[in-house]
Amino acid sequence: MTEQRWNLVADIGGTNARFAALHEGQLESEFEFYHSVEEYPQFSDLIIKLRDEIALATGFVGAPHSVCLAVACPADVEHVSFTNSHWEFTKTHLLEWFDCQELVVINDFEAVAHGITELGADDCIKIGGGEPQAHKPIGILGAGTGLGMAALISHSDGYHVLDTEGGHADFAPVGQRQMDVLTCLRQNFKRVSLERVLSGKGIVNIYNAICQMEGTDPTLTTPPDVVTAALANSNPQALTALDTFCESMGAAAGNLALTLGARGGIYIAGGVVPRFSEFFVNSGFREKFEDKGRFASYLQPIPVYLVTRNNLGLLGAAKKLQNT
């Protein structure tokens, strides 16, 4: 093992924590490490194990020079508390734990937005629309444990990332079925955000609401259960739930395109949708994306891309370090 300067990047969601150890200047690494959040009571417990893993796998010794953590919660605060997990820490403690020279903490969808700039043609599936317009805003949303949103704004020196908490905006139902789902969910959550519908847990929330509406006992309890049953066409409520999820994602994506003027395109990221990409592409997603009354013609030319690359957050965190 030799002393050399190296960097650490991470993409930490509500369920999984992903890390990559990089030579300085690298955007991608063969050394990636994956851990389940629920297995570690505190983030510091994982750091101890991670140091040993990295040293054994890479030969990197000593502390990383720079660290960029992409976190699934607001990041512009000293005390970072995750929206959908039990982890929390302060940036002061992070500097102590990592013993690094530079620490950057960003929202996970800021990292996703940086990663979008590095995608190739094989990293996406196009879902309708024409060609993206150069120098126009790009909108990004994606379902995981929660729902993230961000934007890329072009300017003369490159681009600027607009990180947001748009996933916590109100769910705006379209059509009777979505309105009935909203009515059911309000009984449990009072206020229903987009994330309550458009996330892994959201798929289960929709499924439970459909079962309640139809007077059927819910037998499926996890997002993979619902998705598997829907794809196998073995449970009608699961199939309706997945259809509703896709259509609701289309409506939300169309709203984001209108809000941003996103003629540069909309990207669907996150770990949930790629698990049923064929179903999603052939669903009512695009129809609901364009179904905006007088502004349907505005949305029709806007391309939508489903991101299939699975380490986009790590790529974006490395790009952030490169730009810092």
TIDOKE-461653 format. One record per residue (C-alpha): residue number from 1; x, y, z. Coordinates in nm, 2 decimals. Example, Ala and Ser with C-alpha at 12.3 -4.5 7.8 and 13.67 -1.06 7.14 Angstrom:
REM residues 2
<atom n="1" px="1.23" py="-0.45" pz="0.78"/>
<atom n="2" px="1.37" py="-0.11" pz="0.71"/>
END
This chain:
REM residues 324
<atom n="1" px="0.00" py="0.00" pz="0.00"/>
<atom n="2" px="0.13" py="0.34" pz="-0.09"/>
<atom n="3" px="0.05" py="0.69" pz="0.02"/>
<atom n="4" px="-0.13" py="0.88" pz="-0.24"/>
<atom n="5" px="-0.40" py="1.15" pz="-0.25"/>
<atom n="6" px="-0.74" py="1.01" pz="-0.31"/>
<atom n="7" px="-1.10" py="1.13" pz="-0.28"/>
<atom n="8" px="-1.42" py="0.97" pz="-0.14"/>
<atom n="9" px="-1.77" py="1.03" pz="-0.28"/>
<atom n="10" px="-2.10" py="0.90" pz="-0.15"/>
<atom n="11" px="-2.46" py="0.89" pz="-0.24"/>
<atom n="12" px="-2.66" py="0.84" pz="0.07"/>
<atom n="13" px="-3.04" py="0.78" pz="0.05"/>
<atom n="14" px="-3.30" py="0.66" pz="0.29"/>
<atom n="15" px="-3.23" py="0.29" pz="0.23"/>
<atom n="16" px="-2.88" py="0.26" pz="0.08"/>
<atom n="17" px="-2.55" py="0.43" pz="0.12"/>
<atom n="18" px="-2.31" py="0.40" pz="-0.18"/>
<atom n="19" px="-1.94" py="0.51" pz="-0.17"/>
<atom n="20" px="-1.66" py="0.52" pz="-0.43"/>
<atom n="21" px="-1.29" py="0.57" pz="-0.37"/>
<atom n="22" px="-1.12" py="0.77" pz="-0.65"/>
<atom n="23" px="-0.78" py="0.89" pz="-0.76"/>
<atom n="24" px="-0.78" py="1.27" pz="-0.77"/>
<atom n="25" px="-0.93" py="1.39" pz="-1.09"/>
<atom n="26" px="-1.13" py="1.07" pz="-1.16"/>
<atom n="27" px="-1.50" py="1.08" pz="-1.22"/>
<atom n="28" px="-1.55" py="0.70" pz="-1.21"/>
<atom n="29" px="-1.39" py="0.42" pz="-1.01"/>
<atom n="30" px="-1.39" py="0.05" pz="-1.01"/>
<atom n="31" px="-1.40" py="0.07" pz="-0.63"/>
<atom n="32" px="-1.76" py="0.11" pz="-0.51"/>
<atom n="33" px="-1.90" py="0.00" pz="-0.17"/>
<atom n="34" px="-2.26" py="-0.05" pz="-0.09"/>
<atom n="35" px="-2.42" py="-0.07" pz="0.26"/>
<atom n="36" px="-2.78" py="-0.08" pz="0.40"/>
<atom n="37" px="-2.86" py="0.22" pz="0.62"/>
<atom n="38" px="-3.07" py="0.02" pz="0.86"/>
<atom n="39" px="-2.78" py="-0.20" pz="0.95"/>
<atom n="40" px="-2.59" py="0.09" pz="1.12"/>
<atom n="41" px="-2.74" py="0.28" pz="1.42"/>
<atom n="42" px="-2.52" py="0.58" pz="1.35"/>
<atom n="43" px="-2.33" py="0.70" pz="1.04"/>
<atom n="44" px="-2.01" py="0.70" pz="1.23"/>
<atom n="45" px="-2.04" py="0.32" pz="1.28"/>
<atom n="46" px="-2.02" py="0.27" pz="0.91"/>
<atom n="47" px="-1.72" py="0.51" pz="0.86"/>
<atom n="48" px="-1.51" py="0.28" pz="1.08"/>
<atom n="49" px="-1.59" py="-0.02" pz="0.87"/>
<atom n="50" px="-1.56" py="0.17" pz="0.54"/>
<atom n="51" px="-1.20" py="0.28" pz="0.61"/>
<atom n="52" px="-1.09" py="-0.09" pz="0.64"/>
<atom n="53" px="-1.29" py="-0.19" pz="0.33"/>
<atom n="54" px="-1.13" py="0.09" pz="0.12"/>
<atom n="55" px="-0.77" py="0.02" pz="0.24"/>
<atom n="56" px="-0.81" py="-0.36" pz="0.17"/>
<atom n="57" px="-0.97" py="-0.31" pz="-0.18"/>
<atom n="58" px="-0.78" py="-0.02" pz="-0.32"/>
<atom n="59" px="-0.45" py="0.01" pz="-0.14"/>
<atom n="60" px="-0.53" py="0.37" pz="-0.05"/>
<atom n="61" px="-0.40" py="0.45" pz="0.30"/>
<atom n="62" px="-0.45" py="0.74" pz="0.52"/>
<atom n="63" px="-0.74" py="0.98" pz="0.51"/>
<atom n="64" px="-0.91" py="1.10" pz="0.19"/>
<atom n="65" px="-0.80" py="1.44" pz="0.07"/>
<atom n="66" px="-1.15" py="1.55" pz="-0.04"/>
<atom n="67" px="-1.49" py="1.41" pz="0.05"/>
<atom n="68" px="-1.83" py="1.48" pz="-0.12"/>
<atom n="69" px="-2.14" py="1.34" pz="0.04"/>
<atom n="70" px="-2.47" py="1.36" pz="-0.15"/>
<atom n="71" px="-2.75" py="1.33" pz="0.11"/>
<atom n="72" px="-3.12" py="1.27" pz="0.07"/>
<atom n="73" px="-3.22" py="1.58" pz="0.28"/>
<atom n="74" px="-3.15" py="1.95" pz="0.29"/>
<atom n="75" px="-2.77" py="1.99" pz="0.29"/>
<atom n="76" px="-2.71" py="2.36" pz="0.34"/>
<atom n="77" px="-2.71" py="2.33" pz="0.72"/>
<atom n="78" px="-2.46" py="2.24" pz="0.99"/>
<atom n="79" px="-2.67" py="1.97" pz="1.14"/>
<atom n="80" px="-2.78" py="1.72" pz="0.86"/>
<atom n="81" px="-3.08" py="1.51" pz="0.95"/>
<atom n="82" px="-3.21" py="1.26" pz="0.69"/>
<atom n="83" px="-3.58" py="1.29" pz="0.58"/>
<atom n="84" px="-3.64" py="0.91" pz="0.54"/>
<atom n="85" px="-3.39" py="0.75" pz="0.78"/>
<atom n="86" px="-3.26" py="0.76" pz="1.13"/>
<atom n="87" px="-2.91" py="0.90" pz="1.04"/>
<atom n="88" px="-2.80" py="1.25" pz="1.14"/>
<atom n="89" px="-2.46" py="1.42" pz="1.19"/>
<atom n="90" px="-2.30" py="1.76" pz="1.19"/>
<atom n="91" px="-2.05" py="1.88" pz="0.93"/>
<atom n="92" px="-1.80" py="1.94" pz="1.21"/>
<atom n="93" px="-1.82" py="1.58" pz="1.31"/>
<atom n="94" px="-1.78" py="1.47" pz="0.95"/>
<atom n="95" px="-1.45" py="1.66" pz="0.93"/>
<atom n="96" px="-1.33" py="1.49" pz="1.24"/>
<atom n="97" px="-1.44" py="1.14" pz="1.13"/>
<atom n="98" px="-1.29" py="1.16" pz="0.78"/>
<atom n="99" px="-0.99" py="1.37" pz="0.88"/>
<atom n="100" px="-1.01" py="1.52" pz="0.52"/>
<atom n="101" px="-0.88" py="1.85" pz="0.39"/>
<atom n="102" px="-1.20" py="1.93" pz="0.20"/>
<atom n="103" px="-1.56" py="1.84" pz="0.28"/>
<atom n="104" px="-1.85" py="1.91" pz="0.05"/>
<atom n="105" px="-2.21" py="1.81" pz="0.14"/>
<atom n="106" px="-2.48" py="1.84" pz="-0.12"/>
<atom n="107" px="-2.84" py="1.73" pz="-0.17"/>
<atom n="108" px="-2.86" py="1.39" pz="-0.35"/>
<atom n="109" px="-3.04" py="1.54" pz="-0.64"/>
<atom n="110" px="-2.78" py="1.81" pz="-0.69"/>
<atom n="111" px="-2.54" py="1.52" pz="-0.74"/>
<atom n="112" px="-2.79" py="1.36" pz="-0.98"/>
<atom n="113" px="-2.80" py="1.68" pz="-1.18"/>
<atom n="114" px="-2.42" py="1.70" pz="-1.20"/>
<atom n="115" px="-2.42" py="1.34" pz="-1.32"/>
<atom n="116" px="-2.67" py="1.41" pz="-1.59"/>
<atom n="117" px="-2.41" py="1.62" pz="-1.77"/>
<atom n="118" px="-2.19" py="1.31" pz="-1.81"/>
<atom n="119" px="-2.44" py="1.07" pz="-1.94"/>
<atom n="120" px="-2.40" py="0.89" pz="-2.28"/>
<atom n="121" px="-2.66" py="0.77" pz="-2.52"/>
<atom n="122" px="-2.66" py="0.42" pz="-2.37"/>
<atom n="123" px="-2.74" py="0.55" pz="-2.02"/>
<atom n="124" px="-3.10" py="0.66" pz="-2.10"/>
<atom n="125" px="-3.42" py="0.55" pz="-2.27"/>
<atom n="126" px="-3.60" py="0.83" pz="-2.46"/>
<atom n="127" px="-3.98" py="0.85" pz="-2.40"/>
<atom n="128" px="-4.14" py="1.07" pz="-2.66"/>
<atom n="129" px="-4.08" py="1.43" pz="-2.77"/>
<atom n="130" px="-3.83" py="1.58" pz="-3.01"/>
<atom n="131" px="-3.48" py="1.69" pz="-2.97"/>
<atom n="132" px="-3.37" py="1.90" pz="-2.66"/>
<atom n="133" px="-3.31" py="2.26" pz="-2.72"/>
<atom n="134" px="-2.96" py="2.38" pz="-2.64"/>
<atom n="135" px="-2.91" py="2.62" pz="-2.35"/>
<atom n="136" px="-3.26" py="2.56" pz="-2.22"/>
<atom n="137" px="-3.34" py="2.44" pz="-1.86"/>
<atom n="138" px="-3.34" py="2.07" pz="-1.79"/>
<atom n="139" px="-3.57" py="1.92" pz="-1.52"/>
<atom n="140" px="-3.48" py="1.61" pz="-1.32"/>
<atom n="141" px="-3.70" py="1.41" pz="-1.09"/>
<atom n="142" px="-3.67" py="1.06" pz="-0.95"/>
<atom n="143" px="-3.82" py="0.81" pz="-0.71"/>
<atom n="144" px="-3.63" py="0.62" pz="-0.46"/>
<atom n="145" px="-3.70" py="0.59" pz="-0.09"/>
<atom n="146" px="-3.82" py="0.95" pz="-0.14"/>
<atom n="147" px="-3.88" py="1.18" pz="-0.44"/>
<atom n="148" px="-3.60" py="1.42" pz="-0.56"/>
<atom n="149" px="-3.62" py="1.71" pz="-0.79"/>
<atom n="150" px="-3.35" py="1.94" pz="-0.94"/>
<atom n="151" px="-3.28" py="2.15" pz="-1.24"/>
<atom n="152" px="-2.98" py="2.23" pz="-1.47"/>
<atom n="153" px="-2.96" py="2.59" pz="-1.59"/>
<atom n="154" px="-2.72" py="2.67" pz="-1.87"/>
<atom n="155" px="-2.51" py="2.98" pz="-1.86"/>
<atom n="156" px="-2.20" py="3.12" pz="-2.04"/>
<atom n="157" px="-1.95" py="2.95" pz="-1.81"/>
<atom n="158" px="-2.13" py="2.61" pz="-1.82"/>
<atom n="159" px="-2.43" py="2.53" pz="-1.60"/>
<atom n="160" px="-2.58" py="2.59" pz="-1.26"/>
<atom n="161" px="-2.76" py="2.33" pz="-1.05"/>
<atom n="162" px="-3.08" py="2.43" pz="-0.88"/>
<atom n="163" px="-3.13" py="2.19" pz="-0.60"/>
<atom n="164" px="-3.49" py="2.18" pz="-0.46"/>
<atom n="165" px="-3.72" py="2.00" pz="-0.22"/>
<atom n="166" px="-3.99" py="1.98" pz="-0.48"/>
<atom n="167" px="-4.07" py="1.62" pz="-0.39"/>
<atom n="168" px="-4.25" py="1.76" pz="-0.08"/>
<atom n="169" px="-4.48" py="1.99" pz="-0.29"/>
<atom n="170" px="-4.85" py="1.89" pz="-0.28"/>
<atom n="171" px="-4.97" py="1.60" pz="-0.48"/>
<atom n="172" px="-5.21" py="1.74" pz="-0.75"/>
<atom n="173" px="-5.44" py="1.46" pz="-0.86"/>
<atom n="174" px="-5.55" py="1.43" pz="-1.22"/>
<atom n="175" px="-5.87" py="1.23" pz="-1.29"/>
<atom n="176" px="-6.11" py="1.06" pz="-1.06"/>
<atom n="177" px="-5.89" py="0.76" pz="-0.97"/>
<atom n="178" px="-5.61" py="0.99" pz="-0.85"/>
<atom n="179" px="-5.85" py="1.21" pz="-0.66"/>
<atom n="180" px="-5.99" py="0.90" pz="-0.49"/>
<atom n="181" px="-5.64" py="0.79" pz="-0.40"/>
<atom n="182" px="-5.57" py="1.13" pz="-0.25"/>
<atom n="183" px="-5.89" py="1.11" pz="-0.04"/>
<atom n="184" px="-5.78" py="0.77" pz="0.10"/>
<atom n="185" px="-5.42" py="0.89" pz="0.17"/>
<atom n="186" px="-5.54" py="1.20" pz="0.35"/>
<atom n="187" px="-5.69" py="0.97" pz="0.62"/>
<atom n="188" px="-5.34" py="0.85" pz="0.70"/>
<atom n="189" px="-5.12" py="1.15" pz="0.62"/>
<atom n="190" px="-5.35" py="1.46" pz="0.63"/>
<atom n="191" px="-5.12" py="1.64" pz="0.39"/>
<atom n="192" px="-5.02" py="1.43" pz="0.09"/>
<atom n="193" px="-4.70" py="1.54" pz="-0.08"/>
<atom n="194" px="-4.58" py="1.41" pz="-0.41"/>
<atom n="195" px="-4.33" py="1.19" pz="-0.23"/>
<atom n="196" px="-4.62" py="1.01" pz="-0.06"/>
<atom n="197" px="-4.72" py="0.89" pz="-0.40"/>
<atom n="198" px="-4.41" py="0.90" pz="-0.62"/>
<atom n="199" px="-4.16" py="0.69" pz="-0.43"/>
<atom n="200" px="-4.10" py="0.33" pz="-0.35"/>
<atom n="201" px="-4.32" py="0.36" pz="-0.04"/>
<atom n="202" px="-4.56" py="0.56" pz="-0.26"/>
<atom n="203" px="-4.63" py="0.26" pz="-0.47"/>
<atom n="204" px="-4.74" py="0.07" pz="-0.16"/>
<atom n="205" px="-4.94" py="0.37" pz="-0.05"/>
<atom n="206" px="-5.13" py="0.38" pz="-0.38"/>
<atom n="207" px="-5.18" py="0.00" pz="-0.37"/>
<atom n="208" px="-5.33" py="0.02" pz="-0.01"/>
<atom n="209" px="-5.56" py="0.30" pz="-0.13"/>
<atom n="210" px="-5.68" py="0.10" pz="-0.43"/>
<atom n="211" px="-5.75" py="-0.19" pz="-0.20"/>
<atom n="212" px="-5.94" py="0.03" pz="0.03"/>
<atom n="213" px="-6.14" py="0.18" pz="-0.25"/>
<atom n="214" px="-6.23" py="-0.17" pz="-0.39"/>
<atom n="215" px="-6.30" py="-0.32" pz="-0.05"/>
<atom n="216" px="-6.01" py="-0.57" pz="-0.08"/>
<atom n="217" px="-5.77" py="-0.67" pz="0.19"/>
<atom n="218" px="-5.41" py="-0.57" pz="0.09"/>
<atom n="219" px="-5.19" py="-0.88" pz="0.08"/>
<atom n="220" px="-4.87" py="-0.71" pz="-0.06"/>
<atom n="221" px="-4.65" py="-0.51" pz="0.18"/>
<atom n="222" px="-4.34" py="-0.39" pz="0.00"/>
<atom n="223" px="-4.27" py="-0.20" pz="-0.33"/>
<atom n="224" px="-4.10" py="-0.51" pz="-0.49"/>
<atom n="225" px="-4.41" py="-0.72" pz="-0.40"/>
<atom n="226" px="-4.64" py="-0.47" pz="-0.57"/>
<atom n="227" px="-4.42" py="-0.43" pz="-0.88"/>
<atom n="228" px="-4.37" py="-0.80" pz="-0.92"/>
<atom n="229" px="-4.74" py="-0.88" pz="-0.89"/>
<atom n="230" px="-4.83" py="-0.60" pz="-1.14"/>
<atom n="231" px="-4.57" py="-0.71" pz="-1.40"/>
<atom n="232" px="-4.70" py="-1.07" pz="-1.36"/>
<atom n="233" px="-5.06" py="-0.95" pz="-1.39"/>
<atom n="234" px="-5.13" py="-1.16" pz="-1.09"/>
<atom n="235" px="-5.30" py="-0.90" pz="-0.87"/>
<atom n="236" px="-5.54" py="-0.65" pz="-1.02"/>
<atom n="237" px="-5.50" py="-0.39" pz="-0.75"/>
<atom n="238" px="-5.12" py="-0.40" pz="-0.79"/>
<atom n="239" px="-5.16" py="-0.35" pz="-1.16"/>
<atom n="240" px="-5.39" py="-0.05" pz="-1.11"/>
<atom n="241" px="-5.15" py="0.09" pz="-0.85"/>
<atom n="242" px="-4.85" py="0.07" pz="-1.09"/>
<atom n="243" px="-5.06" py="0.23" pz="-1.37"/>
<atom n="244" px="-5.16" py="0.51" pz="-1.13"/>
<atom n="245" px="-4.79" py="0.56" pz="-1.02"/>
<atom n="246" px="-4.68" py="0.59" pz="-1.38"/>
<atom n="247" px="-4.96" py="0.83" pz="-1.48"/>
<atom n="248" px="-4.90" py="1.04" pz="-1.17"/>
<atom n="249" px="-4.53" py="1.06" pz="-1.25"/>
<atom n="250" px="-4.62" py="1.18" pz="-1.59"/>
<atom n="251" px="-4.84" py="1.46" pz="-1.46"/>
<atom n="252" px="-4.57" py="1.56" pz="-1.21"/>
<atom n="253" px="-4.30" py="1.56" pz="-1.48"/>
<atom n="254" px="-4.52" py="1.77" pz="-1.70"/>
<atom n="255" px="-4.58" py="2.02" pz="-1.42"/>
<atom n="256" px="-4.20" py="2.04" pz="-1.37"/>
<atom n="257" px="-4.14" py="2.10" pz="-1.74"/>
<atom n="258" px="-4.40" py="2.39" pz="-1.73"/>
<atom n="259" px="-4.25" py="2.54" pz="-1.41"/>
<atom n="260" px="-3.89" py="2.54" pz="-1.54"/>
<atom n="261" px="-3.96" py="2.59" pz="-1.91"/>
<atom n="262" px="-3.76" py="2.28" pz="-1.95"/>
<atom n="263" px="-3.72" py="2.27" pz="-2.32"/>
<atom n="264" px="-3.38" py="2.11" pz="-2.26"/>
<atom n="265" px="-3.56" py="1.79" pz="-2.16"/>
<atom n="266" px="-3.69" py="1.61" pz="-1.85"/>
<atom n="267" px="-3.49" py="1.33" pz="-1.69"/>
<atom n="268" px="-3.64" py="1.05" pz="-1.48"/>
<atom n="269" px="-3.38" py="0.93" pz="-1.24"/>
<atom n="270" px="-3.38" py="0.73" pz="-0.91"/>
<atom n="271" px="-3.37" py="0.36" pz="-0.84"/>
<atom n="272" px="-3.74" py="0.27" pz="-0.86"/>
<atom n="273" px="-3.86" py="0.32" pz="-1.22"/>
<atom n="274" px="-3.57" py="0.14" pz="-1.39"/>
<atom n="275" px="-3.69" py="-0.18" pz="-1.22"/>
<atom n="276" px="-4.00" py="-0.17" pz="-1.45"/>
<atom n="277" px="-3.87" py="0.04" pz="-1.74"/>
<atom n="278" px="-4.05" py="-0.15" pz="-2.01"/>
<atom n="279" px="-4.38" py="-0.11" pz="-1.83"/>
<atom n="280" px="-4.31" py="0.25" pz="-1.76"/>
<atom n="281" px="-4.23" py="0.33" pz="-2.12"/>
<atom n="282" px="-4.55" py="0.17" pz="-2.24"/>
<atom n="283" px="-4.77" py="0.32" pz="-1.96"/>
<atom n="284" px="-4.98" py="0.63" pz="-1.96"/>
<atom n="285" px="-4.68" py="0.83" pz="-1.84"/>
<atom n="286" px="-4.63" py="1.03" pz="-2.17"/>
<atom n="287" px="-5.00" py="1.09" pz="-2.22"/>
<atom n="288" px="-5.03" py="1.25" pz="-1.87"/>
<atom n="289" px="-4.70" py="1.44" pz="-1.93"/>
<atom n="290" px="-4.86" py="1.62" pz="-2.22"/>
<atom n="291" px="-5.21" py="1.64" pz="-2.08"/>
<atom n="292" px="-5.20" py="2.01" pz="-1.99"/>
<atom n="293" px="-5.49" py="2.15" pz="-2.17"/>
<atom n="294" px="-5.40" py="2.47" pz="-2.37"/>
<atom n="295" px="-5.03" py="2.39" pz="-2.31"/>
<atom n="296" px="-5.02" py="2.04" pz="-2.45"/>
<atom n="297" px="-4.85" py="2.17" pz="-2.77"/>
<atom n="298" px="-4.59" py="2.33" pz="-2.55"/>
<atom n="299" px="-4.50" py="2.00" pz="-2.39"/>
<atom n="300" px="-4.53" py="1.77" pz="-2.70"/>
<atom n="301" px="-4.18" py="1.86" pz="-2.83"/>
<atom n="302" px="-4.00" py="1.82" pz="-2.49"/>
<atom n="303" px="-3.81" py="1.49" pz="-2.47"/>
<atom n="304" px="-3.82" py="1.28" pz="-2.16"/>
<atom n="305" px="-3.53" py="1.05" pz="-2.07"/>
<atom n="306" px="-3.54" py="0.75" pz="-1.83"/>
<atom n="307" px="-3.20" py="0.72" pz="-1.68"/>
<atom n="308" px="-3.09" py="0.36" pz="-1.66"/>
<atom n="309" px="-2.73" py="0.42" pz="-1.52"/>
<atom n="310" px="-2.73" py="0.29" pz="-1.16"/>
<atom n="311" px="-2.44" py="0.49" pz="-1.01"/>
<atom n="312" px="-2.55" py="0.84" pz="-1.12"/>
<atom n="313" px="-2.53" py="0.99" pz="-0.77"/>
<atom n="314" px="-2.17" py="0.88" pz="-0.73"/>
<atom n="315" px="-2.08" py="1.02" pz="-1.07"/>
<atom n="316" px="-2.24" py="1.35" pz="-0.99"/>
<atom n="317" px="-2.07" py="1.37" pz="-0.65"/>
<atom n="318" px="-1.73" py="1.32" pz="-0.82"/>
<atom n="319" px="-1.83" py="1.59" pz="-1.08"/>
<atom n="320" px="-1.91" py="1.83" pz="-0.80"/>
<atom n="321" px="-1.57" py="1.78" pz="-0.65"/>
<atom n="322" px="-1.41" py="1.84" pz="-0.98"/>
<atom n="323" px="-1.60" py="2.17" pz="-1.02"/>
<atom n="324" px="-1.53" py="2.29" pz="-0.66"/>
END
